[in-house]
């Protein structure tokens, strides 16, 4: 037997409305449990065995949910924050309350962020020894050295003495004059770690400053370019399966810091 939860919580988590909207729907006889109209939404139900109908359609319970978010700038990768809007706030009131971001992107970094309530998958994807690739597009200001690809590929010691594993750098355009009058390069960088501000700090070693950063992929999960910053969508079954296959293993995760 599964864990019993309140009917209103169940329906809120399944995106049927806010608690007040669910309560109003129940008063109007729009909710049934096991064939009986239910007008009290504080009753407990068993998600695995009880059959819930909302407006005549069955509401199947999903233990885990997975969303792809195109994170915009100015939003923090957290579930709560007193100063800034969070990535969970972008989902609105109808989302379930146990979702969290898998890893972190810095407040001024855009792009792919996975939101889920699947702790095991998060643990596996963030484990350093899993070697999960994360690819970023960046605009870097400053004179990009001729041997920058080689320097990235050899691994680096950051300015504070922290060492990072090799990264794969692809230069899309090098040292073109930007609006600031400084040379700007467009690059793709693939890394497997997630140390604090790692991408920015790696380019600092090269004498460059990251002025725009966007994550394009995490493992097999690719950012859906149809999503505008701030938009999200559920993962497809194929995307979920691929991520789980990639994340399988027993290595201990050390977590991921904002990049």
VOBA-1610 file (N, C-alpha, C; in pm, whole numbers, padded with zeros to 5 digits, always signed):
BEGIN
Unk+00085-00119+00000Unk+00000+00000+00000Unk+00088+00124+00000Unk+00053+00221-00085Unk+00132+00344-00095Unk+00100+00440+00017Unk+00164+00554+00012Unk+00144+00656+00113Unk+00018+00737+00083Unk-00070+00750+00182Unk-00194+00826+00165Unk-00164+00975+00165Unk-00230+01050+00076Unk-00215+01195+00072Unk-00353+01259+00060Unk-00361+01385+00092Unk-00487+01457+00082Unk-00530+01468-00065Unk-00659+01463-00084Unk-00714+01471-00219Unk-00677+01603-00286Unk-00684+01715-00213Unk-00651+01843-00276Unk-00504+01850-00314Unk-00416+01797-00231Unk-00273+01793-00263Unk-00248+01710-00388Unk-00315+01597-00396Unk-00304+01508-00511Unk-00340+01582-00640Unk-00452+01653-00639Unk-00500+01720-00759Unk-00417+01844-00793Unk-00367+01912-00691Unk-00279+02025-00717Unk-00151+01976-00784Unk-00093+01868-00733Unk+00030+01814-00789Unk+00010+01763-00932Unk-00113+01724-00964Unk-00142+01678-01099Unk-00195+01790-01188Unk-00166+01914-01148Unk-00191+02034-01229Unk-00339+02058-01258Unk-00426+02029-01161Unk-00569+02052-01181Unk-00616+02184-01122Unk-00522+02262-01069Unk-00558+02392-01015Unk-00497+02415-00878Unk-00524+02532-00823Unk-00479+02562-00687Unk-00571+02493-00587Unk-00534+02496-00459Unk-00617+02432-00358Unk-00756+02495-00351Unk-00761+02627-00364Unk-00892+02694-00360Unk-00976+02657-00481Unk-00912+02642-00596Unk-00985+02602-00717Unk-01035+02458-00706Unk-00951+02373-00648Unk-00992+02233-00628Unk-01110+02226-00531Unk-01106+02304-00425Unk-01214+02306-00327Unk-01344+02351-00391Unk-01337+02452-00477Unk-01456+02503-00545Unk-01511+02399-00643Unk-01421+02329-00712Unk-01464+02224-00805Unk-01535+02112-00732Unk-01484+02078-00613Unk-01548+01972-00534Unk-01689+02011-00492Unk-01708+02136-00453Unk-01840+02183-00413Unk-01941+02169-00527Unk-01891+02179-00650Unk-01979+02171-00767Unk-01996+02027-00817Unk-01939+01931-00743Unk-01957+01790-00778Unk-01872+01744-00894Unk-01762+01812-00918Unk-01678+01779-01034Unk-01573+01673-01004Unk-01564+01631-00878Unk-01460+01535-00839Unk-01522+01407-00786Unk-01470+01293-00834Unk-01516+01162-00787Unk-01397+01080-00740Unk-01419+01001-00639Unk-01319+00905-00592Unk-01387+00769-00585Unk-01334+00676-00660Unk-01389+00540-00664Unk-01539+00540-00696Unk-01578+00627-00790Unk-01716+00629-00836Unk-01811+00713-00754Unk-01763+00772-00646Unk-01848+00851-00559Unk-01808+01000-00567Unk-01909+01088-00580Unk-01880+01231-00577Unk-01830+01271-00440Unk-01720+01344-00437Unk-01658+01385-00312Unk-01656+01538-00306Unk-01710+01593-00198Unk-01715+01738-00185Unk-01622+01792-00077Unk-01553+01702-00006Unk-01456+01743+00095Unk-01317+01707+00044Unk-01233+01808+00019Unk-01103+01780-00044Unk-00991+01751+00055Unk-01023+01750+00187Unk-00919+01721+00285Unk-00913+01572+00320Unk-00993+01490+00249Unk-00989+01346+00276Unk-00858+01288+00224Unk-00816+01176+00283Unk-00694+01108+00240Unk-00729+01000+00137Unk-00643+00989+00034Unk-00660+00883-00065Unk-00529+00810-00085Unk-00538+00691-00144Unk-00420+00612-00178Unk-00393+00629-00328Unk-00289+00702-00368Unk-00264+00727-00509Unk-00250+00600-00593Unk-00197+00493-00533Unk-00172+00371-00610Unk-00298+00289-00635Unk-00400+00308-00553Unk-00517+00220-00563Unk-00648+00294-00586Unk-00663+00415-00536Unk-00789+00488-00553Unk-00798+00550-00692Unk-00920+00547-00748Unk-00943+00602-00881Unk-01009+00740-00867Unk-00939+00841-00915Unk-00986+00979-00902Unk-01027+01032-01040Unk-01147+01090-01047Unk-01193+01153-01170Unk-01212+01302-01147Unk-01171+01381-01243Unk-01192+01526-01240Unk-01263+01565-01368Unk-01385+01615-01355Unk-01469+01645-01472Unk-01485+01523-01561Unk-01497+01405-01497Unk-01522+01282-01570Unk-01400+01214-01628Unk-01283+01278-01619Unk-01160+01219-01673Unk-01072+01170-01559Unk-01017+01050-01577Unk-00932+00994-01472Unk-00803+01074-01458Unk-00764+01095-01333Unk-00639+01167-01303Unk-00539+01066-01250Unk-00447+01025-01337Unk-00347+00926-01297Unk-00234+00996-01222Unk-00190+00936-01114Unk-00086+00996-01031Unk+00052+00966-01088Unk+00137+01067-01096Unk+00274+01051-01141Unk+00366+01072-01020Unk+00437+00966-00983Unk+00525+00977-00867Unk+00638+01075-00893Unk+00692+01074-01016Unk+00803+01163-01052Unk+00766+01245-01175Unk+00813+01366-01176Unk+00792+01453-01292Unk+00926+01514-01333Unk+00937+01543-01461Unk+01062+01592-01518Unk+01031+01705-01617Unk+01095+01821-01596Unk+01071+01935-01683Unk+01203+01992-01733Unk+01202+02035-01859Unk+01313+02109-01917Unk+01278+02256-01912Unk+01366+02336-01852Unk+01346+02480-01844Unk+01457+02550-01920Unk+01419+02652-01997Unk+01518+02743-02053Unk+01531+02857-01954Unk+01629+02844-01865Unk+01645+02942-01757Unk+01684+03079-01813Unk+01612+03183-01772Unk+01650+03319-01813Unk+01749+03380-01715Unk+01809+03491-01754Unk+01894+03566-01663Unk+01808+03629-01553Unk+01870+03654-01438Unk+01801+03720-01328Unk+01720+03629-01239Unk+01725+03499-01265Unk+01651+03400-01186Unk+01750+03304-01124Unk+01730+03270-00997Unk+01825+03183-00927Unk+01781+03037-00934Unk+01881+02950-00938Unk+01856+02805-00943Unk+01836+02753-00801Unk+01718+02778-00747Unk+01686+02739-00610Unk+01536+02717-00598Unk+01495+02657-00489Unk+01352+02638-00465Unk+01292+02757-00390Unk+01374+02828-00313Unk+01329+02945-00238Unk+01441+03049-00235Unk+01403+03175-00239Unk+01501+03282-00226Unk+01428+03409-00183Unk+01486+03480-00087Unk+01420+03600-00035Unk+01440+03724-00122Unk+01538+03720-00212Unk+01571+03839-00291Unk+01532+03827-00438Unk+01540+03707-00493Unk+01522+03692-00636Unk+01413+03588-00667Unk+01358+03599-00787Unk+01268+03496-00838Unk+01347+03368-00859Unk+01285+03254-00829Unk+01352+03125-00846Unk+01299+03053-00970Unk+01373+02949-01010Unk+01330+02870-01126Unk+01197+02798-01097Unk+01170+02770-00970Unk+01043+02707-00933Unk+00929+02807-00948Unk+00955+02933-00917Unk+00853+03036-00934Unk+00805+03045-01078Unk+00894+03015-01174Unk+00858+03023-01316Unk+00752+02920-01354Unk+00741+02813-01274Unk+00643+02708-01304Unk+00502+02747-01262Unk+00489+02848-01177Unk+00357+02893-01136Unk+00302+02815-01017Unk+00184+02857-00971Unk+00124+02800-00851Unk+00078+02656-00869Unk+00052+02618-00993Unk-00002+02484-01016Unk+00098+02372-01006Unk+00228+02404-00999Unk+00329+02298-00999Unk+00335+02232-00862Unk+00381+02110-00861Unk+00395+02040-00733Unk+00510+02100-00655Unk+00501+02093-00525Unk+00594+02166-00437Unk+00725+02093-00413Unk+00738+01969-00461Unk+00861+01895-00431Unk+00960+01897-00547Unk+00936+01979-00649Unk+01031+01991-00759Unk+01154+02072-00717Unk+01267+02041-00778Unk+01391+02114-00750Unk+01480+02109-00874Unk+01572+02205-00887Unk+01663+02203-01002Unk+01776+02102-00982Unk+01813+02035-01090Unk+01925+01941-01087Unk+02052+02019-01119Unk+02130+02047-01017Unk+02246+02132-01035Unk+02205+02278-01037Unk+02300+02365-01070Unk+02275+02508-01063Unk+02335+02580-01183Unk+02269+02687-01223Unk+02325+02783-01316Unk+02329+02917-01243Unk+02434+02994-01268Unk+02448+03124-01204Unk+02332+03214-01243Unk+02307+03318-01165Unk+02192+03405-01187Unk+02194+03470-01324Unk+02313+03497-01379Unk+02320+03562-01510Unk+02346+03464-01624Unk+02336+03335-01595Unk+02353+03232-01698Unk+02217+03181-01744Unk+02204+03162-01874Unk+02081+03114-01933Unk+02094+02967-01971Unk+01980+02910-02015Unk+01985+02780-02080Unk+01925+02664-02003Unk+01968+02547-02043Unk+01906+02421-01999Unk+01918+02398-01850Unk+01804+02373-01787Unk+01802+02332-01648Unk+01694+02226-01633Unk+01730+02115-01571Unk+01635+02006-01547Unk+01572+02026-01410Unk+01438+02021-01406Unk+01363+02031-01281Unk+01289+01899-01260Unk+01302+01843-01141Unk+01238+01714-01113Unk+01219+01699-00963Unk+01152+01591-00925Unk+01146+01550-00785Unk+01209+01412-00767Unk+01284+01369-00868Unk+01350+01238-00867Unk+01491+01255-00810Unk+01503+01234-00681Unk+01631+01253-00614Unk+01739+01157-00660Unk+01700+01033-00690Unk+01799+00934-00734Unk+01862+00975-00867Unk+01779+01020-00961Unk+01833+01061-01091Unk+01923+01182-01075Unk+01882+01278-00994Unk+01965+01396-00970Unk+02100+01357-00913Unk+02098+01268-00815Unk+02221+01220-00751Unk+02315+01159-00854Unk+02259+01079-00944Unk+02341+01010-01044Unk+02396+01106-01149Unk+02314+01201-01194Unk+02360+01292-01298Unk+02468+01387-01248Unk+02468+01417-01119Unk+02565+01512-01064Unk+02690+01445-01009Unk+02694+01312-01006Unk+02812+01243-00953Unk+02934+01274-01039Unk+03041+01329-00981Unk+03160+01365-01060Unk+03216+01249-01142Unk+03210+01128-01089Unk+03270+01014-01159Unk+03181+00957-01269Unk+03067+01017-01290Unk+02980+00974-01399Unk+03023+01034-01533Unk+03101+01141-01529Unk+03151+01203-01652Unk+03037+01246-01744Unk+02937+01311-01688Unk+02825+01361-01768Unk+02865+01493-01833Unk+02864+01496-01966Unk+02902+01617-02039Unk+02798+01727-02023Unk+02847+01849-02010Unk+02761+01968-02010Unk+02823+02066-02108Unk+02744+02105-02208Unk+02797+02194-02312Unk+02738+02334-02298Unk+02824+02433-02316Unk+02786+02573-02302Unk+02824+02651-02428Unk+02740+02747-02462Unk+02776+02848-02560Unk+02814+02973-02483Unk+02923+03036-02523Unk+02968+03154-02450Unk+03020+03261-02546Unk+03001+03385-02506Unk+03069+03499-02566Unk+03177+03540-02468Unk+03301+03543-02514Unk+03412+03578-02425Unk+03483+03701-02480Unk+03506+03794-02390Unk+03569+03921-02426Unk+03716+03916-02390Unk+03798+03966-02478Unk+03942+03963-02457Unk+04009+03883-02568Unk+04139+03893-02576Unk+04215+03826-02683Unk+04228+03678-02650Unk+04155+03594-02723Unk+04159+03450-02698Unk+04290+03393-02752Unk+04371+03331-02668Unk+04502+03281-02713Unk+04491+03178-02824Unk+04594+03171-02907Unk+04596+03075-03017Unk+04594+02931-02966Unk+04652+02908-02849Unk+04658+02772-02796Unk+04548+02744-02693Unk+04438+02821-02698Unk+04333+02807-02597Unk+04269+02668-02598Unk+04252+02609-02717Unk+04194+02474-02725Unk+04284+02375-02652Unk+04416+02388-02674Unk+04511+02299-02609Unk+04512+02318-02459Unk+04508+02444-02415Unk+04508+02470-02271Unk+04387+02408-02203Unk+04270+02423-02265Unk+04148+02363-02209Unk+04159+02211-02206Unk+04211+02153-02313Unk+04217+02007-02326Unk+04314+01944-02226Unk+04410+02022-02177Unk+04509+01968-02083Unk+04461+01973-01938Unk+04347+02039-01915Unk+04307+02063-01778Unk+04372+02190-01729Unk+04318+02249-01624Unk+04367+02379-01582Unk+04381+02390-01432Unk+04469+02479-01392Unk+04472+02524-01254Unk+04417+02666-01253Unk+04307+02685-01182Unk+04243+02816-01179Unk+04326+02913-01095Unk+04290+03041-01101Unk+04371+03143-01036Unk+04383+03126-00885Unk+04283+03057-00825Unk+04289+03036-00680Unk+04352+02902-00644Unk+04411+02833-00745Unk+04480+02707-00720Unk+04396+02583-00739Unk+04265+02598-00760Unk+04176+02483-00783Unk+04205+02425-00921Unk+04215+02293-00930Unk+04238+02227-01059Unk+04106+02177-01115Unk+04092+02182-01246Unk+03973+02131-01313Unk+04015+02033-01423Unk+03924+01942-01452Unk+03950+01841-01554Unk+03948+01903-01694Unk+04005+01832-01791Unk+04008+01885-01928Unk+03870+01920-01981Unk+03865+02026-02061Unk+03743+02067-02128Unk+03765+02066-02278Unk+03658+02047-02352Unk+03666+02047-02498Unk+03615+02181-02551Unk+03704+02259-02608Unk+03671+02391-02658Unk+03660+02390-02809Unk+03550+02446-02859Unk+03532+02464-03003Unk+03512+02614-03028Unk+03595+02671-03113Unk+03589+02814-03141Unk+03504+02837-03265Unk+03393+02907-03248Unk+03304+02936-03361Unk+03350+03060-03436Unk+03398+03159-03363Unk+03459+03278-03423Unk+03557+03335-03321Unk+03670+03384-03370Unk+03776+03425-03278Unk+03806+03574-03291Unk+03807+03643-03176Unk+03861+03778-03164Unk+03802+03877-03265Unk+03669+03874-03279Unk+03604+03974-03363Unk+03570+04096-03278Unk+03578+04213-03336Unk+03558+04335-03261Unk+03413+04345-03213Unk+03395+04361-03082Unk+03261+04370-03024Unk+03217+04514-03006Unk+03095+04532-02954Unk+03040+04666-02935Unk+03124+04749-02837Unk+03192+04680-02747Unk+03273+04750-02647Unk+03407+04796-02704Unk+03435+04755-02827Unk+03564+04787-02886Unk+03670+04684-02855Unk+03633+04584-02771Unk+03724+04476-02735Unk+03698+04354-02824Unk+03800+04269-02844Unk+03778+04147-02922Unk+03684+04052-02848Unk+03591+03993-02921Unk+03494+03899-02864Unk+03495+03771-02947Unk+03497+03656-02880Unk+03495+03527-02947Unk+03369+03451-02910Unk+03317+03374-03006Unk+03205+03285-02982Unk+03259+03143-02970Unk+03222+03074-02862Unk+03279+02941-02838Unk+03175+02845-02785Unk+03206+02717-02799Unk+03135+02610-02732Unk+03234+02542-02639Unk+03193+02519-02515Unk+03280+02452-02419Unk+03204+02337-02355Unk+03266+02219-02357Unk+03207+02101-02294Unk+03293+02060-02176Unk+03231+02051-02059Unk+03300+02008-01937Unk+03219+01900-01868Unk+03280+01836-01770Unk+03213+01727-01698Unk+03199+01756-01549Unk+03251+01869-01506Unk+03241+01906-01365Unk+03141+02020-01350Unk+03130+02071-01229Unk+03042+02184-01204Unk+03091+02266-01086Unk+03220+02296-01085Unk+03273+02377-00976Unk+03217+02520-00983Unk+03226+02590-00874Unk+03168+02724-00860Unk+03220+02817-00971Unk+03128+02871-01053Unk+03163+02963-01162Unk+03272+02904-01251Unk+03269+02773-01272Unk+03382+02707-01338Unk+03411+02760-01478Unk+03308+02773-01560Unk+03330+02819-01698Unk+03394+02957-01699Unk+03341+03047-01619Unk+03395+03183-01614Unk+03540+03183-01566Unk+03568+03101-01468Unk+03704+03098-01411Unk+03803+03034-01508Unk+03758+02939-01589Unk+03847+02877-01688Unk+03890+02980-01793Unk+03796+03063-01835Unk+03832+03164-01935Unk+03916+03277-01873Unk+03901+03298-01743Unk+03987+03397-01677Unk+04134+03355-01687Unk+04159+03225-01680Unk+04297+03176-01695Unk+04353+03212-01831Unk+04265+03217-01931Unk+04307+03251-02067Unk+04314+03402-02088Unk+04283+03480-01984Unk+04286+03625-01994Unk+04160+03683-02056Unk+04051+03608-02051Unk+03926+03651-02111Unk+03814+03657-02006Unk+03710+03732-02040Unk+03594+03746-01952Unk+03469+03696-02024Unk+03394+03608-01958Unk+03267+03560-02014Unk+03162+03669-01998Unk+03106+03715-02109Unk+03004+03821-02103Unk+02864+03766-02133Unk+02856+03642-02178Unk+02727+03576-02199Unk+02750+03426-02192Unk+02662+03356-02120Unk+02679+03212-02103Unk+02543+03143-02107Unk+02536+03036-02185Unk+02411+02961-02201Unk+02442+02812-02206Unk+02375+02734-02121Unk+02395+02589-02125Unk+02305+02529-02233Unk+02364+02448-02318Unk+02292+02387-02429Unk+02252+02243-02404Unk+02330+02172-02322Unk+02299+02031-02301Unk+02355+01983-02168Unk+02295+01874-02120Unk+02343+01805-02000Unk+02326+01656-02029Unk+02438+01589-02052Unk+02429+01450-02093Unk+02355+01439-02225Unk+02258+01351-02229Unk+02181+01329-02352Unk+02071+01432-02371Unk+02047+01515-02270Unk+01936+01611-02277Unk+01982+01739-02345Unk+01917+01771-02457Unk+01949+01890-02535Unk+01841+01996-02513Unk+01883+02121-02499Unk+01788+02230-02485Unk+01699+02240-02609Unk+01569+02242-02586Unk+01473+02260-02694Unk+01474+02407-02733Unk+01527+02437-02851Unk+01543+02576-02892Unk+01410+02647-02916Unk+01301+02570-02917Unk+01169+02634-02929Unk+01127+02701-02799Unk+01194+02665-02690Unk+01162+02726-02561Unk+01230+02862-02549Unk+01150+02965-02528Unk+01205+03097-02503Unk+01253+03104-02357Unk+01344+03196-02324Unk+01387+03208-02184Unk+01268+03223-02090Unk+01263+03138-01988Unk+01152+03138-01894Unk+01047+03034-01925Unk+01051+02974-02044Unk+00954+02871-02081Unk+01005+02732-02045Unk+00912+02639-02031Unk+00948+02502-01993Unk+00850+02405-02057Unk+00888+02279-02056Unk+00799+02172-02102Unk+00835+02042-02032Unk+00739+01946-02024Unk+00773+01815-01967Unk+00871+01742-02058Unk+00955+01661-02001Unk+01043+01576-02080Unk+00961+01466-02147Unk+01004+01425-02264Unk+00941+01311-02331Unk+00986+01182-02263Unk+00913+01076-02288Unk+00951+00946-02231Unk+01089+00905-02279Unk+01120+00934-02407Unk+01251+00898-02462Unk+01362+00976-02391Unk+01338+01103-02363Unk+01438+01184-02293Unk+01461+01133-02152Unk+01352+01097-02084Unk+01364+01045-01947Unk+01441+00914-01945Unk+01406+00825-02036Unk+01474+00695-02044Unk+01623+00711-02070Unk+01657+00800-02163Unk+01797+00822-02197Unk+01875+00876-02078Unk+01816+00972-02005Unk+01883+01027-01888Unk+01904+00921-01780Unk+01804+00838-01757Unk+01816+00734-01655Unk+01924+00633-01692Unk+01933+00599-01821Unk+02036+00506-01865Unk+02175+00565-01843Unk+02187+00695-01869Unk+02314+00762-01852Unk+02351+00776-01705Unk+02250+00790-01621Unk+02277+00817-01481Unk+02294+00696-01393Unk+02274+00576-01448Unk+02282+00457-01364Unk+02421+00437-01307Unk+02425+00393-01184Unk+02554+00368-01121Unk+02545+00391-00971Unk+02658+00370-00904Unk+02659+00377-00757Unk+02757+00478-00702Unk+02824+00555-00791Unk+02923+00649-00739Unk+02854+00757-00656Unk+02920+00804-00555Unk+02866+00906-00467Unk+02876+01044-00532Unk+02770+01120-00526Unk+02770+01255-00586Unk+02819+01357-00485Unk+02901+01450-00535Unk+02948+01561-00453Unk+02869+01687-00477Unk+02778+01684-00575Unk+02695+01800-00604Unk+02754+01888-00711Unk+02681+01993-00744Unk+02723+02083-00852Unk+02701+02226-00807Unk+02796+02310-00840Unk+02788+02450-00804Unk+02748+02532-00926Unk+02709+02654-00899Unk+02669+02743-01008Unk+02787+02770-01099Unk+02757+02769-01232Unk+02863+02789-01330Unk+02847+02923-01396
//
